[in-house]
Amino acid sequence: MSASLSLARFDSKKGSRSEPYHRGLARVPHPLRSKGWDFSPYDVAMCLIRPAAPSDLSALALMCHLLWPRATTDEHARELAPILAGNSPGSMPEIFFLAQHPDGRLAGFIQVDLRSHADGCDPARPVGYIEGWFVQPEFRRQGIAGQLLAEAERWARSQGCREMASDTWIDNVDSQSVHSALGFEVVDRCVHYRKALI
């Protein structure tokens, strides 16, 4: 899976300055400001970032389908169900974190697991790896992707990781910009080939 985060420019809802940080929008520095993204002063939503639970299955499956449309929502749900129940099919730990917007809606998710190695990372240690990273279109450009990443990084550190890795499609320029703005560096670019043997 690819962390094909994409961002779209749009006018976000404005929050009240007097609202607590976890219930509204806040004036906070954002790393994308220096990359030319024109945020208004109060458009960074402070979401509740929490682990996904079995009760989130339908909503999470729909977001997975929006990110990876080759599989249906039902196919994603079948793959997600054991993970959300704590029975990950892989040998390495993995977790989904959700961003719950102050208005109660789920704004996005990040899927992170451990890999025994990743390009450009120390092969002697496991690496935290972003398998999926998605923010709903109506919630983009509010700093939510960065909040999700911060929680994924905390989880990876708790698993003993010293590095985080990710990937995205070569033509997904917005995703590449977000990765760069949030501290990632490019370590490799490649083209994959296949040939049928008849």
Phi and psi in degrees as a GROMACS rama.xvg file:
@    title "Ramachandran Plot"
@    xaxis  label "Phi"
@    yaxis  label "Psi"
@TYPE xy
-116.896  140.645  SER-2
-80.8956  69.7093  ALA-3
-86.1621  58.1762  SER-4
-65.5801  131.809  LEU-5
-127.325  144.434  SER-6
-119.574  144.748  LEU-7
-124.61  145.347  ALA-8
-82.5961  130.154  ARG-9
-160.82  165.377  PHE-10
-87.0812  118.804  ASP-11
-85.4649  161.105  SER-12
-68.7698  143.384  LYS-13
-91.9277  139.892  LYS-14
-104.682  168.291  GLY-15
-82.8202  138.139  SER-16
-64.4678  -26.2514  ARG-17
-84.9021  -7.48932  SER-18
-70.7576  145.702  GLU-19
-59.977  155.137  PRO-20
-58.7758  -31.9442  TYR-21
-87.8172  -0.644911  HIS-22
-117.318  -5.04921  ARG-23
-148.168  -146.963  GLY-24
-112.856  147.479  LEU-25
-129.151  154.057  ALA-26
-87.5369  103.274  ARG-27
-136.43  148.559  VAL-28
-62.7788  141.437  PRO-29
-129.737  132.1  HIS-30
-61.607  -22.4039  PRO-31
-76.5582  -14.8039  LEU-32
-58.7839  -39.8599  ARG-33
-73.2556  -9.23662  SER-34
-100.782  10.3982  LYS-35
96.2096  4.34264  GLY-36
-82.6009  121.144  TRP-37
-92.7921  89.1793  ASP-38
-82.6621  145.081  PHE-39
-81.4822  166.156  SER-40
-61.1533  -27.4246  PRO-41
-121.384  34.0829  TYR-42
-109.384  24.4927  ASP-43
-104.053  106.634  VAL-44
-79.3242  131.153  ALA-45
-94.6857  97.7911  MET-46
-87.8817  158.708  CYS-47
-81.4403  119.33  LEU-48
-102.187  121.839  ILE-49
-143.899  157.731  ARG-50
-65.3438  144.397  PRO-51
-69.7077  143.422  ALA-52
-116.759  163.672  ALA-53
-53.089  -32.4291  PRO-54
-67.3577  -13.7109  SER-55
-90.8666  3.40993  ASP-56
-52.9564  -51.0522  LEU-57
-63.022  -46.6677  SER-58
-65.7459  -40.2706  ALA-59
-68.3416  -40.6259  LEU-60
-60.6589  -38.206  ALA-61
-66.473  -42.9052  LEU-62
-64.4737  -38.5961  MET-63
-61.23  -39.9327  CYS-64
-64.3505  -37.4404  HIS-65
-66.5417  -33.9996  LEU-66
-79.4961  -42.1003  LEU-67
-122.85  78.1115  TRP-68
-70.2951  -7.82232  PRO-69
-66.6111  -24.8386  ARG-70
-103.543  145.896  ALA-71
-75.3087  166.587  THR-72
-60.1709  -40.5195  THR-73
-64.473  -39.6062  ASP-74
-64.2724  -42.0849  GLU-75
-62.154  -42.2257  HIS-76
-60.9356  -40.5148  ALA-77
-64.2471  -36.4265  ARG-78
-73.8116  -34.7753  GLU-79
-77.467  -32.7695  LEU-80
-51.7847  -50.7427  ALA-81
-66.4175  -32.9684  PRO-82
-64.97  -46.4243  ILE-83
-67.8768  -23.0471  LEU-84
-85.6516  0.616838  ALA-85
88.1967  14.7586  GLY-86
-118.43  63.5254  ASN-87
-59.984  132.665  SER-88
-70.9753  -19.4586  PRO-89
-83.801  171.936  GLY-90
-86.6448  -13.8447  SER-91
-107.244  149.232  MET-92
-62.8836  148.002  PRO-93
-149.572  157.367  GLU-94
-154.627  150.362  ILE-95
-108.561  132.664  PHE-96
-110.871  139.504  PHE-97
-110.595  148.563  LEU-98
-103.651  114.967  ALA-99
-101.787  114.812  GLN-100
-66.2971  155.571  HIS-101
-54.7056  -24.4014  PRO-102
-84.6766  3.24541  ASP-103
98.5046  -17.9434  GLY-104
-77.8518  153.182  ARG-105
-81.6774  122.982  LEU-106
-96.1692  -20.9654  ALA-107
174.491  -177.534  GLY-108
-150.027  162.413  PHE-109
-136.533  134.527  ILE-110
-109.044  122.102  GLN-111
-131.142  141.631  VAL-112
-141.408  -174.272  ASP-113
-106.365  141.615  LEU-114
-122.407  147.231  ARG-115
-68.3018  -23.5343  SER-116
-159.983  159.484  HIS-117
-150.956  148.706  ALA-118
-52.5428  131.181  ASP-119
81.4314  -0.800062  GLY-120
-107.478  160.3  CYS-121
-60.4955  117.186  ASP-122
-72.18  -7.94891  PRO-123
-83.483  -10.135  ALA-124
-132.391  150.087  ARG-125
-66.0486  156.826  PRO-126
-123.539  137.678  VAL-127
-71.8886  131.145  GLY-128
-128.966  129.161  TYR-129
-84.3359  112.986  ILE-130
-90.0677  -27.6142  GLU-131
-155.948  145.45  GLY-132
-152.968  114.897  TRP-133
-146.142  137.456  PHE-134
-126.474  131.945  VAL-135
-57.2297  141.756  GLN-136
-51.3102  -40.1113  PRO-137
-73.3578  -8.97688  GLU-138
-110.412  4.70211  PHE-139
-73.8727  159.082  ARG-140
64.2286  33.0283  ARG-141
-123.295  12.7413  GLN-142
82.0682  7.59655  GLY-143
-71.3089  -37.1956  ILE-144
-58.5898  -41.2373  ALA-145
-66.6938  -36.592  GLY-146
-65.917  -41.1631  GLN-147
-62.9253  -44.6356  LEU-148
-61.6958  -41.5319  LEU-149
-59.6675  -39.8866  ALA-150
-69.5095  -39.2815  GLU-151
-61.4791  -39.6792  ALA-152
-66.1679  -40.0057  GLU-153
-61.0204  -42.5466  ARG-154
-63.4176  -44.6181  TRP-155
-62.3716  -40.9337  ALA-156
-61.4356  -38.3057  ARG-157
-66.8991  -19.0363  SER-158
-92.9726  5.48799  GLN-159
90.8881  10.0408  GLY-160
-81.0052  148.062  CYS-161
-114.329  -6.08031  ARG-162
-138.615  154.076  GLU-163
-123.576  141.191  MET-164
-132.856  163.044  ALA-165
-161.384  177.183  SER-166
-152.342  164.314  ASP-167
-156.192  169.048  THR-168
-70.3495  146.565  TRP-169
-65.3734  -23.2468  ILE-170
-96.5525  3.08121  ASP-171
-91.6552  80.8671  ASN-172
-65.2381  -38.548  VAL-173
-62.0757  -43.9617  ASP-174
-62.2186  -41.7814  SER-175
-62.1177  -38.8338  GLN-176
-64.6058  -41.0367  SER-177
-66.4471  -45.8019  VAL-178
-55.0017  -47.2732  HIS-179
-63.7283  -45.1216  SER-180
-63.8533  -28.8893  ALA-181
-97.1221  17.3551  LEU-182
103.283  -1.11958  GLY-183
-79.7254  153.354  PHE-184
-125.961  146.021  GLU-185
-71.2946  130.78  VAL-186
-115.299  -15.5978  VAL-187
-167.677  152.106  ASP-188
-135.565  136.108  ARG-189
-147.213  161.319  CYS-190
-116.866  128.434  VAL-191
-93.7484  139.933  HIS-192
-123.637  158.147  TYR-193
-144.852  156.35  ARG-194
-147.111  127.69  LYS-195
-74.819  136.472  ALA-196
-104.259  112.107  LEU-197
